[in-house]
Amino acid sequence: MPLSSLNKPKFARRLMLLGGLSLPISVLAQTVPKTAKKPAKPAAPSVARKPQPETVYSGSPAKTPIGPLDTEAKFAVILDFTSGATLLDKDADVSQVPSSLTKMMTAYIVYERLKQGKLALNQELAVSEKAWRMQGSKMFVGLNTSVKVEDLIRGMIVQSGNDACIVLAEGIAGSEQGFVELMNTKAAEFGLTGTNFRNCTGWPDPEHRMTVRDIAVVARRLIADFPEYYHYDSEKFFKYNGIEQGNRNTLVQKGVADGLKTGHTDEGGYGLACTAMRGNRRVIVVINGLPSMRARGEEGERLLDWAFASFENVSLFAAGDVIEQAPVWLGTTPTVPLVAGRDLILTMPRNWRDKANVSVNYDGPIPAPILRGTRLGTLTVRGDGVPDMDVPLLAGADVNQLGLAGRAMTVLSHKLTGA
């Protein structure tokens, strides 16, 4: 129903004022049992984006909240950084070859040790023969030398140096295998369901696997947990041992993105995890299985542009905002405020906000006594093209129970009047 017909003035007014919402937006505020069925989610209409004439797309198109979208990538996912909403999914949960995108988890472990004070940027780590002999992309560390941790980080991120990763892994855990155990433990902590690390570099191994969604989760955690170190991702060049190399992420070189990592192996193809801020929004794109460096750069940029152009973030409520006044049974006050348990930020397709349904669900009246912070209900968001969200509603105040006489009078009045 439209806001103008809503019989909840405070609730309706807050929806209009927060997040710059423009009307109309459908809002259903209701008191229903917690076991009531949630409204069915209508099917999104099919909106197909035609590929550019010179591009040949392979396989099935990606799924998005606004309809299928063709992409040349074999695997792809796009996440909104703030809300965590999935904006695009093409086999995002299929385990595949991550190649050097693996190094983002390596970087996470390094940054964690730095933040814990167990490692220092100016600390020097020894270069073993294993690190020196490591093939593939290299920072070109010298045998039996020592290298500062900060230089190793830049060699790992900017130059994608496999040798830098080995030096860091051995310096932190004593061996690459010991470091890999740390990586797999962290993967389990993050809830990565399709990840199994066998090395710290992404070097080909039949059992070394990640999903693109898992890669995106690691990217999101890197940015959120270590903003003080994330600036290394945006460096365009790094010179070490007399050799200057450019950042392999062409979108960073162009200033289109500020991170994160590229990857390539014969089996995995060309992959990219990229992210950018535009205004106050950040989007993360992970693609893999592309046929060339040029293809991954062009497709990464195209998908970033599409995500920013097609979706926007809308702030509905902040944690602690009063959403509803719920009736109380046998309490010293007739109502208790229901407040949002967390910020509610929706990533919504542009011009689709009239499709969102917001409902307040709780068992009422709520019996006293009530303790502040107790979960009493749920604010539910559903809609065509809108990611489903459920936000806990908490008691915003303590409500004591009436005394014996008060309870008796209230019960008697209820029996006599039915009110």
PECORJO-V684984 format. One record per residue. D_FIRST is the distance of its C-alpha to the first C-alpha in Angstrom with 1 decimal. Layout:
((D_FIRST) (D_FIRST))
This chain:
((0.0) (3.8) (6.6) (8.3) (6.8) (7.2) (10.5) (12.1) (13.8) (16.0) (13.6) (11.3) (14.6) (16.1) (13.6) (14.4) (18.1) (18.9) (19.9) (19.6) (16.0) (15.2) (11.8) (9.5) (8.4) (5.3) (6.0) (6.4) (9.4) (11.5) (15.3) (16.6) (20.2) (21.2) (22.3) (19.0) (18.4) (16.3) (13.7) (15.8) (16.2) (16.2) (19.4) (19.8) (21.5) (25.2) (26.1) (29.8) (31.7) (35.2) (38.1) (40.6) (43.5) (46.0) (44.1) (44.5) (41.8) (42.8) (41.1) (37.4) (34.7) (32.7) (29.2) (26.5) (22.6) (22.7) (25.4) (29.2) (31.5) (35.3) (37.5) (41.2) (41.0) (41.7) (39.6) (36.8) (33.9) (31.9) (30.4) (28.6) (30.9) (28.6) (25.7) (28.0) (25.5) (27.3) (26.9) (29.6) (31.6) (34.8) (36.8) (35.9) (37.0) (40.3) (43.4) (45.5) (48.1) (46.9) (50.2) (50.4) (46.7) (48.2) (49.6) (46.3) (46.7) (50.4) (49.2) (46.8) (49.7) (51.9) (49.4) (48.9) (52.6) (52.8) (50.1) (51.9) (55.1) (56.8) (57.3) (58.0) (57.5) (61.2) (62.4) (64.6) (64.3) (67.1) (67.0) (68.3) (69.9) (66.9) (64.6) (67.2) (67.6) (63.9) (63.2) (60.2) (58.7) (60.8) (61.1) (64.9) (65.7) (69.5) (71.2) (72.3) (70.6) (67.9) (64.6) (62.3) (58.9) (57.2) (59.1) (58.2) (54.5) (54.8) (56.9) (54.3) (51.2) (52.7) (55.5) (54.0) (57.4) (58.0) (61.1) (59.2) (56.9) (59.9) (61.5) (58.4) (57.9) (61.6) (61.6) (58.7) (59.3) (62.9) (62.2) (59.5) (59.0) (58.5) (55.9) (54.1) (53.8) (52.0) (49.6) (48.8) (48.3) (45.8) (44.1) (43.6) (42.4) (39.7) (38.7) (40.0) (40.1) (42.0) (44.5) (48.3) (50.5) (54.2) (55.1) (53.9) (54.2) (52.5) (56.0) (55.9) (55.9) (54.7) (52.9) (51.3) (47.6) (44.2) (40.8) (39.1) (36.2) (38.8) (40.4) (37.1) (36.7) (40.2) (39.5) (36.5) (38.6) (41.5) (39.5) (37.8) (40.8) (43.6) (42.6) (46.2) (47.6) (45.0) (46.8) (49.4) (46.9) (46.9) (50.7) (51.9) (55.5) (57.7) (61.5) (63.5) (67.1) (67.7) (65.0) (61.8) (58.9) (55.5) (52.2) (51.5) (47.8) (48.0) (44.5) (45.9) (48.9) (46.8) (44.6) (41.5) (41.0) (42.4) (43.1) (43.6) (46.0) (47.4) (49.2) (51.4) (53.5) (54.9) (52.8) (49.6) (49.7) (48.3) (45.4) (43.5) (41.3) (40.1) (37.7) (36.9) (35.2) (33.5) (32.1) (30.7) (29.9) (32.3) (32.1) (34.6) (35.9) (38.3) (40.0) (43.2) (45.5) (46.0) (49.3) (50.4) (50.1) (48.9) (46.2) (44.8) (44.8) (43.2) (40.6) (39.8) (39.3) (37.2) (34.8) (34.6) (33.7) (31.1) (29.4) (29.3) (28.3) (25.5) (23.7) (23.0) (22.5) (19.7) (20.4) (17.4) (19.6) (23.3) (25.2) (25.5) (22.3) (20.9) (17.4) (17.3) (19.8) (20.6) (22.7) (26.3) (28.8) (32.3) (31.9) (33.6) (30.2) (27.2) (24.7) (25.0) (23.2) (21.6) (22.4) (21.9) (25.0) (25.2) (24.0) (20.8) (21.4) (19.6) (21.5) (19.1) (20.1) (20.4) (17.8) (15.6) (13.4) (10.3) (10.9) (10.7) (8.8) (10.3) (11.1) (13.9) (16.3) (19.5) (21.8) (21.9) (23.8) (25.8) (29.6) (31.9) (33.8) (31.4) (32.8) (31.2) (30.1) (29.6) (26.7) (24.3) (21.1) (19.3) (16.5) (15.4) (14.2) (13.8) (13.2) (15.2) (18.2) (17.2) (19.8) (18.8) (19.3) (19.8) (20.8) (22.7) (21.8) (25.1) (26.4) (26.9) (29.7) (32.4) (32.0) (35.2) (35.7) (37.0) (40.7) (42.1) (42.2) (38.7) (37.4) (39.5) (38.2) (34.6) (35.2) (37.2) (34.6) (31.9) (34.3) (35.1) (31.8) (29.4) (27.4))
